[in-house]
Amino acid sequence: MDIVEESMSKSIFFKFLFFILIFKTITINAQLDLEHWFSPIYLQNNHTITSITLNLSTPSSNPVEIKVFDANNNIIKNELISNSSPLVYTLPLSVYLASKYEGMRPIKKGFHVSGSSSFYASVKLNFDGGKNTELITSKGKTAIGNLFYSVNAPYQSFSKKDNINFQSNIIATKDNTKIKISGYSPKITFADGKKYPDGIEINLNKGESYCLVTTKADNSNNDPVLDYLYWDSFVGSKIESDKPIAITSGNFEGNYFFEKGGKILIDQSVPVKSIGSEYYIRKGFASIDWEVEGALIVSTENNNKIYLNGSSTPSFTLNEGDFKILKSTDFKDEGIFAKSEKPIYFYQFSAGNNHNEKLILYPYLTPTMAFVPPLDSTLPNTIGTINDIEKIDQFSLDNLVHVLAYKPSNILINTQNHTSFLDISGSTDWKYLTVKNLKGDINLSSENSIIMGVIGGFETEKRTGSFSGYYTGYSNDPYILVNGNCIQEVVTLQLSNIDFETFQWQLNNVDIPGASASSFTPTQEGNYTCIVSYSGFTFKTSSVEVKNCNYTITDISIANYCGEANYKPSFSAPNENIPISKIEILTQPNNGLASITDNNLIIKANQNYSGSDRVIIKLTSTIGITEIQKIDYNISQNPIADLLGNIDPKVVNNQTYIYNLEDAIVNYNNESFKFYENRDDVDTNNPIQTDIRNYETSLNKIYVLITNASGCSIIKEIILNKPTIIDSDTLLLPNVFTPNNDGVNDYFDFSKLTDVSDLKLRIFDRFGKEVYQFKPGTSYKWDGKSNSGISFPSNTYWVLYQFYDPKLNITISKTQWLLLKND
């Protein structure tokens, strides 16, 4: 059951608050940018390093100066580029590659690039003479932020492979950056040979990096199935920082589809603020049934329902940090359209090439992995110039270019115009176009938003290289956002992009003393600009004009609020009794959004904002009187209230249930928690008086009042689970079945587990490939077939199941072999 949440009247406590943004922000990949940050790649085993090149290009016909900085902020390359003269620069290996001895500690590796005007940047990797290749596309400053989840190709095999790893490589953009990593299994051993069950905390200075790495070789000591499951918990690990960081995540090597050995599967990620909830991919070169084509979803929030290919019912639900691999059964017309209720990371798995026709040649497939940008109708309608789209080093790769377009009538690729597009299952507005084997420098344009994905590879008896990546056309060049119409409204100027070293505001091209923040409140009319500095360059914004108001404004101060502010405006004296026929919002708050409902002013603040603000409204009466008011208010944020929606008892004895109510508290966050038996007790402030750590009750739910330091409070409901008592020692499942439709033993029957709590059951073949997963609400039987109805061959399979034992207050995990005989 979902958590029930209430707001309280101010007479008891304060009102509930939730937050949304008001300033316009760019949340999609701004790959065309003034600055790009690249964390290093962790190299675990010996590989022949053929080439690592930095590729820089720009749509500008005028020369753009670029500078490449190493981790010590030294310039290692200074060059001019233009749309007719891109740069391919061979990176020094000492700058970009981290050795196996440099994992799990701060190192001086990685680099960043800046330019006098915006440009594209990517790194192309070529190892082992073309056997391991990949493309890492920079997302510009959209790639830097404070909250990430690690995205890596899950390892889908039981076997121990020394060359397989997970890595998330972090680079700091500011000095004294504090980083916290959590959300993985405490059983994981990292590349330094240590376990960190309480999380990892590190400090980095500008340009320093940290390679967060765990290897399969260090996590293969116990039960092969259980090792396999806990090690994969690295995928979805939470990475938080107090200052902006950039992350490149993936595997070198990685293996998600049981191919012999592993490949480099890696791309630059983006923070949670820059992901979305609607995505589409087209497959690469391989047949879908080979399970090389697919996708990986990582959820950033709990109870996140995911819908595939336009389905009206969710295909599955993920919690925070959970992941799901999409494979052959998830494709529709060789594509996957995914939509989620809450933000998700979405990465594509694809084959860069495939000239083989026999399964015995699996090793020659060319897997690759790429971050996929969310569909966004506000994206620009141009992309380019992208240089040498088909090349990795001296190799020219076969490629597929998939163009996703919003309501297109034509798409121009260089000089070739395209007017025929195909539908996307699940979307009525987005279409796609696929072009094969483009070469050289590429420019795209359409009348509406476009996204370009490229998948490439080559395949011979000796080489199996591949790459994939996505491009969009947004520029992150800063511009001035204006909140307010004139000086007397207390107009605020805010930069659209604040990731710069210094700021200097100007009035009529003259520096304003002390105006050195990312926002400014003018007191004089005139033309305002801002000069920002970054990595050896400065950039001056276009000017905006601010004027004095040509109308009178009445200042009104209203009460302090927790939660949503709800205020009923009226004319000021002596007209306070005149009826209002219309209320208009002239200027929104700086840190929130205001609306009018039934002549009430409703104000919702931005997430995490507390403090003073204002909103400008205009009142009109039925007799023509008007008044413009500046409403000043103070608002405090609601408690975080990080609670579980339900808890299990700590002791069960003869249907007596004893709970530790504090088990419901995930994080205290400097908030206080009071527990109540019913809703009326909250109103009368009559909390539970007995020991809440040993609370014996027959109730099915209790209530919690959470209060923060600002005095704001909310109420949440906690469900008290009452699991059925089962002797786990008697839960022995059959170990053989014969699904030959003779009416005898045709199913693997695990109905003994019907009454257990939190059942998770999965079945794998001998190579570690998952062939079945129990879903709540379905039958407690398996017929030995795949989701598409194909019968699995006679063989031995591995069953893993786990459930909660309320008597012991632990999760029980069991494994067993299962013989499937079709004969």
NUNU-803682 format. One record per residue (C-alpha): residue in one letter; y, z, x. Coordinates in steps of 0.2 Angstrom, whole numbers, plus 2048, in hexadecimal, padded with zeros to 3 digits. Example, Ala and Ser with C-alpha at 12.3 -4.5 7.8 and 13.67 -1.06 7.14 Angstrom:
<sites>
a7EA82783E s7FB824844 
</sites>
This chain:
<sites>
m800800800 d8117FC806 i81D80A80B v82980E7FC e83B810802 e8498187F8 s85C81B7FA m86482B7F5 s87482E7EB k8828357F6 s8828457EC i87184A7F4 f873841805 f879830809 k87681E803 f86981280B l870805817 f8687F581D f8707E9829 i8737D682A l87E7CC836 i88E7C4831 f8947BB841 k88D7A9843 t8807AA850 i87479D858 t8627A3857 i85979385C n85678C86D a866788876 q85E77E884 l86E775888 d877783891 l88378989F e8767948A7 h8637958A8 w8577A38AE f8467A18B5 s83A7AF8B9 p82C7AC8C6 i81A7A68C3 y80D7B28C8 l7FF7A98D3 q7EF7B38D2 n7E37A88DC n7E479B8E9 h7EB78B8E3 t7F277B8EC i80477A8E8 t8087688E6 s81A7698E0 i8257748D5 t83576B8D0 l8457718C6 n84B7638BB l85D7638B5 s8657578AA t87575589F p87C74B891 s88D74A89A s89273A8A1 n89E7448AC p89874D8BC v89175F8B9 e89076B8C7 i8817758C8 k87C7848D3 v86A78B8D6 f86A79D8DB d85B7A78E2 a8577B98DE n8637BF8EA n8717B58E2 n8727A98F0 i8767978EC i86778C8F1 k86C77C8E9 n87D7758E4 e87E7648DD l8867588D0 i87D7518C1 s8817468B3 n87873D8A5 s87572E8B1 s8717398C0 p8657488BC l85E7538C9 v84C7568CE y84C7648DB t83C76B8E4 l83D77D8E3 p8397888F2 l8297918EF s82F7A18F6 v83C7A18E7 y83179E8D9 l81F7A38DC a8197B58DC s8097B88E6 k7FA7C38DF y8017D18E9 e8127D18E0 g80C7D58CF m8127E58C6 r8217E98D1 p8337E48D3 i8347D48DE k8427C88E4 k83B7B98DB g8417AD8CE f8527A48CD h86079E8C1 v86B78F8C0 s87D78D8BA g88877E8B6 s89A77A8B3 s8947728A3 s884774898 f87476C89E y86176C89B a8557748A8 s8427748A9 v8357788B7 k82676C8B9 l8177748C2 n80A76A8CB f7FC7748D3 d7EB76E8DB g7F075C8DC g7F375A8CA k7E57658C3 n7F17728BD t80176C8B6 e80E7738AA l81F7728A3 i82B7818A1 t83A77D897 s849788898 k85178E888 g861792890 k86A7A288C t8607A287C a8517A8887 i85A7B888C g85A7C8881 n8537D987F l8447D9875 f8347CD878 y8227CD874 s8167C6881 v80E7B687C n7FF7B1886 a7EF7A6882 p7E27B387D y7D27B2887 q7C47AC87C s7B57B0886 f7AA7BF88B s7A77B989D k7B07C08AC k7BB7B38B4 d7C57B98C3 n7D27AB8C1 i7D87AF8AF n7E77BA8AC f7F57BF8A0 q8067BF8A7 s8187C28A0 n8257C08AE i8357C88AC i8467C58B4 a8567D08B2 t8677C88B0 k8707D88B3 d8707E68BF n8677F78BA t85D7EF8AC k8507FB8A4 i8417F389D k8337FB893 i8227F388F s8167F9882 g80A7F4874 y7FA7F087E s7EA7F987F p7EA80888A k7D9802891 i7E17F389A t7E17F38AD f7F07EA8B4 a7F17DF8C4 d7F57EF8CF g7E57F78CA k7ED8048BF k7ED8088AC y7FD80C8A3 p7F8814893 d80A81B88F g81380A892 i81C8038A1 e82E8078A6 i8377FD8B4 n8487FA8BA l84F7EA8C1 n85F7E48C8 k8667D28C5 g85B7C58CB e84C7D08CE s83C7CD8C5 y82C7D68C0 c81B7CD8BD l8127D68AF v8007D18B2 t7EF7D68AE t7DF7CC8B3 k7CE7CA8AB a7C67CE8BC d7CD7E08BA n7C87E28A8 s7B67DD8A7 n7AD7ED8AB n7A57F389A d79F7EC88A p7A37D988B v7A97D8879 l7B37E887A d7BB7E388A y7BF7D2883 l7C87DA874 y7D27E787D w7D87DC88B d7DF7CF87E s7EA7DD877 f7F67D8885 v7FB7CA87A g8097D186F s80E7DE87B k8207E4878 i82D7E2885 e83E7EA883 s84D7EB88E d85F7F388D k8677E3895 p8627D1893 i8537CB89C a8497BA89C i8367B889B t8297AB89F s8187AF898 g8077A8897 n7F87A68A3 f7F579F8B4 e7E779D8B1 g7E379E89E n7D5799893 y7D6799880 f7C878D87B f7B9790886 e7BD782892 k7B47848A3 g7C078D8AF g7D378E8AA k7E47868AA i7F678A8AC l7FC78E89A i80E79589B d820793895 q83079C894 s8327A7885 v8417AD87A p8467BE873 v8417C2861 k8537BF85C s8507AC85F i8407A9857 g83D7A4844 s8317A3836 e82E791833 y825785840 y81C775841 i81176D84E r80775C851 k7F775C85B g7F675586C f7E9749873 a7D875286F s7CD751860 i7D1760854 d7BF765853 w7BE768866 e7C9778863 v7D5774871 e7E3770865 g7EB77F85C a7F878C85C l7FC79E860 i8067AA854 v80C7BB859 s8147C684C t8237D1850 e8227DB840 n8157E4835 n80E7DD825 n8137CB82A k80B7BF81E i8087AD825 y80779E81B l7FF78D821 n80377B81C g80C78080C s80078C805 s8077987F8 t7FB7A67FD p7FB7AD80F s7EE7A781B f7EE7B8824 t7F97C7827 l7FE7CD838 n8067DE83E e8127E084C g80B7DA85D d7FC7D2854 f7F77C0858 k7ED7B2850 i7E67A2857 l7E779384C k7DA78684F s7D1777847 t7D077E835 d7E2782835 f7E8770837 k7ED764829 d7EF75282D e7EF75683F g7FD76283E i80177583A f80F77B830 a81178E831 k81D799827 s81E7AC828 e8277B981F k82E7C182F p8327BA840 i8237B484B y8207AC85C f81879B85A y810792869 q806782869 f7F677F872 s7F276D875 a7E9760880 g7F475688B n7E774888C n7D5744887 h7CB73488C n7BA73C88A e7AF73B87C k7A1747880 l7A175A87E i79975B88F l7AA756897 y7B3765890 p7B976A8A2 y7C475A8A2 l7CE75F893 t7E1762897 p7E777188E t7F977688E m804783885 a81678387F f82378D875 v827785865 p83978785E p83A78B84B l84077E83F d85278083C s85D774832 t86D77A83C l86677284C p870764853 n86C752851 t86B74D863 i860751872 g86274B883 t862746891 i85174C895 n84C7448A6 d83B73D8AB i83274289B e82173C8A0 k8217428B2 i8197518BC d81D74E8CE q81773C8D2 f80B73B8C3 s8107328B4 l80773A8A5 d802733895 n80C73B887 l80F73E875 v82174286F h82274A85E v83374A856 l836756848 a84575183D y84E75982F k85174C820 p85173D82C s85572B827 n855725839 i85172C84B l85872385A i84D72686A n85771E878 t85B70C871 q84C70C865 n850710853 h842718848 t843718835 s83171C830 f82C72F82F l81D739829 d81D74881D i81975A823 s80D763818 g817773812 s82876C815 t83276080A d84175E815 w83975C827 k83174C82C y82874783D l827738848 t81B736856 v81E72A865 k812727873 n815725885 l827726887 k82E724899 g83D7298A3 d84D73289C i84D735889 n85B73787D l85873A86A s86473A85C s86373B849 e86F73F83A n868750839 s85F75E843 i85175984E i84476185A m83A758867 g82975D86D v82075487C i80E756880 g80874D890 g7F974C89C f7ED7418A6 e7DB7418A9 t7D073B8B7 e7C07418BF k7CA74B8CB r7DA7508C2 t7DE7578B0 g7F075A8B0 s7FA75E8A0 f80B76589A s814768889 g82576E884 y83376E877 y845769877 t85476C86B g86676786E y87077786B s87D77B877 n88178D87B d89378A881 p89E79887B y8AA79686D i8B57A2863 l8B07A9853 v8BE7AF848 n8BC7BD83B g8CC7BE831 n8DA7B382B c8E97BB833 i8F07C983E q8F37D6830 e8E17D482A v8DC7DB83B v8D47CA841 t8C67CB84E l8C27BE85B q8B07BE861 l8A77B286D s8987A9867 n88F7AD877 i8927BD881 d8857BB88F f8927B989D e8987C38AB t8AB7C58A7 f8B77C1899 q8C97BE899 w8D37BB888 q8E37B1889 l8F17AF87D n8FA79E87E n8F079B88F v8F77AB896 d8EB7BA89B i8EC7C988F p8EB7D989A g8DC7E3896 a8D47D688B s8C47D5894 a8B67D8887 s8AC7CB87D s8B77CE86E f8C97D086B t8D57D685D p8E67CC85D t8F67D5859 q9017C685C e9007B4854 g8FC7A6860 n8EE79C868 y8E07A686F t8D37A087C c8C67A9887 i8C17A6899 v8AF7AC89D s8A77AC8AE y8957AA8B3 s88B7A78C4 g89979E8CD f8A27958BF t8AF7988B1 f8B07918A0 k8BF791894 t8BC790881 s8C6785875 s8D578E86E v8D679585C e8E7799853 v8EA7AA84C k8F97AC840 n9037BA837 c8FE7BC825 n90A7B5818 y9057C280B t9057D5809 i8F67DF80D t8F27F0805 d8E87FC810 i8DA805807 s8CF81280F i8BE816807 a8B082380A n8A4824818 y89381C814 c88181C819 g87880D813 e880800808 a892803804 n8958017F1 y8A88027EC k8B17FE7DC p8C27F77E1 s8D27F97D6 f8E47F57D8 s8EF8017E1 a8FC80C7D9 p9058097CD n8F97FB7C7 e8E88057C9 n8E48047B6 i8E77F17B5 p8D67E97B2 i8CF7DD7BF s8C97CC7BA k8C47C67CB i8C07CC7DD e8BF7C17EC i8BA7C47FE l8C77BD809 t8C07C381A q8AF7CA81D p8AC7DA828 n8AA7D883A n8997E083A g8917DD829 l8917D3819 a89B7D7809 s8977D07F8 i89E7D37E6 t8927D97D8 d8987DD7C7 n8AA7E07CE n8A27EC7DB l8A57E97EE i8947EA7F7 i8947EB80A k8857EA815 a8877ED828 n87F7E4836 q86E7EB83C n8717FA848 y8847FA845 s88D80A841 g8A080D841 s8B0808839 d8B37F6832 r8BE7EE825 v8BC7E0817 i8CB7D780F i8CA7D47FD k8D67CC7EF l8D77D47DE t8DD7C97CF s8E17D17BE t8E07C97AD i8F37C87AC g8F57BF7BD i8F97CE7C8 t8F17CC7DA e8EE7D87E8 i8E77D57F9 q8DE7E5800 k8D77EA811 i8C97F580E d8C680181D y8B580A81D n8A9813829 i896810828 s888818831 q877810833 n86781582A p85981F832 i84D81483B a83F81E832 d83181883D l82281D832 l81181882E g80E81381C n7FE81D81B i7F482A825 d7E282F826 p7DC841825 k7D984B835 v7CA85482D v7BF85081E n7B385D818 n7AA85D807 q7B8852800 t7C685E807 y7D3854810 i7DE85B81E y7EC851825 n7F8852833 l80784B82B e81084883B d80383A83E a80E830833 i81D830840 v81C82284C n82C826855 y838834852 n84882A858 n85283B858 e84F83C845 s84984B83A f83B84982E k83785581F f828853814 y827855801 e8198567F5 n82284C7E7 r8328427E4 d83A8517DA d83885C7E9 v8438517F4 d8518527E8 t8508657E7 n84D8667FA n83C86F7F8 p832869807 i82086D80B q81F87F811 t80E87F818 d80987982A i80B866829 r7FF864838 n7F186B82D y7F686681C e7E886880F t7EB85E7FF s7E38547F1 l7F384A7EF n7F38377F2 k8048367F9 i813840800 y82583C803 v82F83D813 l842840814 i848839825 t85A83D82B n86383783A a87183E845 s87E83683A g87784082B c871830822 s86083281A i853828811 i84282C808 k83182480C e821826804 i81182980E i800825807 l7F283280B n7E282980D k7D2830807 p7C4827810 t7B282780A i7A7832815 i79982881D d78C82C82A s79081F837 d77F82283F t77681A82F l78180A830 l7747FF838 l7767ED834 p7687E0834 n7667D6845 v75E7C683E f7617BA830 t75B7A982B p76979F821 n75D79181C n760792809 d74E798805 g7557A77FC v74F7B3808 n75A7BC815 d7677AD814 y7757B8819 f77A7C5826 d77D7D381A f7897E1820 s78C7E880E k7887F9816 l79A7F981C t7A17F780B d7A8808809 v7AE80B81B s7C180B81F d7CA7FE829 l7BB7F382C k7BD7E683A l7AE7DB83D r7AD7CC848 i79E7C184E f79E7B785E d7927AA866 r78A7AD877 f79A7A6880 g7A67B1877 k7AD7A586A e7B17AD85A v7A77A584C y7AA7B283D q7B77BF839 f7B67CA829 k7C57CA81E p7C87D8812 g7C57D4800 t7B77C7804 s7A47C9804 y79B7D4810 k78F7C6814 w7907B8821 d7867A781D g7867A282F k79379482D s7A4790833 n7B4791828 s7B277E825 g7A078081F i79777A82F s787784833 f78678C844 p77678984E s767794850 n76C7A085E t7707B2863 y7827B885D w78C7C8861 v7927D3853 l7A17DF856 y7A67EB848 q7B17FA847 f7B7806839 y7C0817837 d7B5826836 p7BF83382C k7B2841831 l7B583F843 n7C7838841 i7C382A84D t7C081784D i7AE81384F s7AA803858 k7987FB858 t7917EC85F q7807E385D w7777D3860 l7737C8851 l7667BA850 l76A7AB845 k75B7A0841 n75D791837 d74B78B839 
</sites>
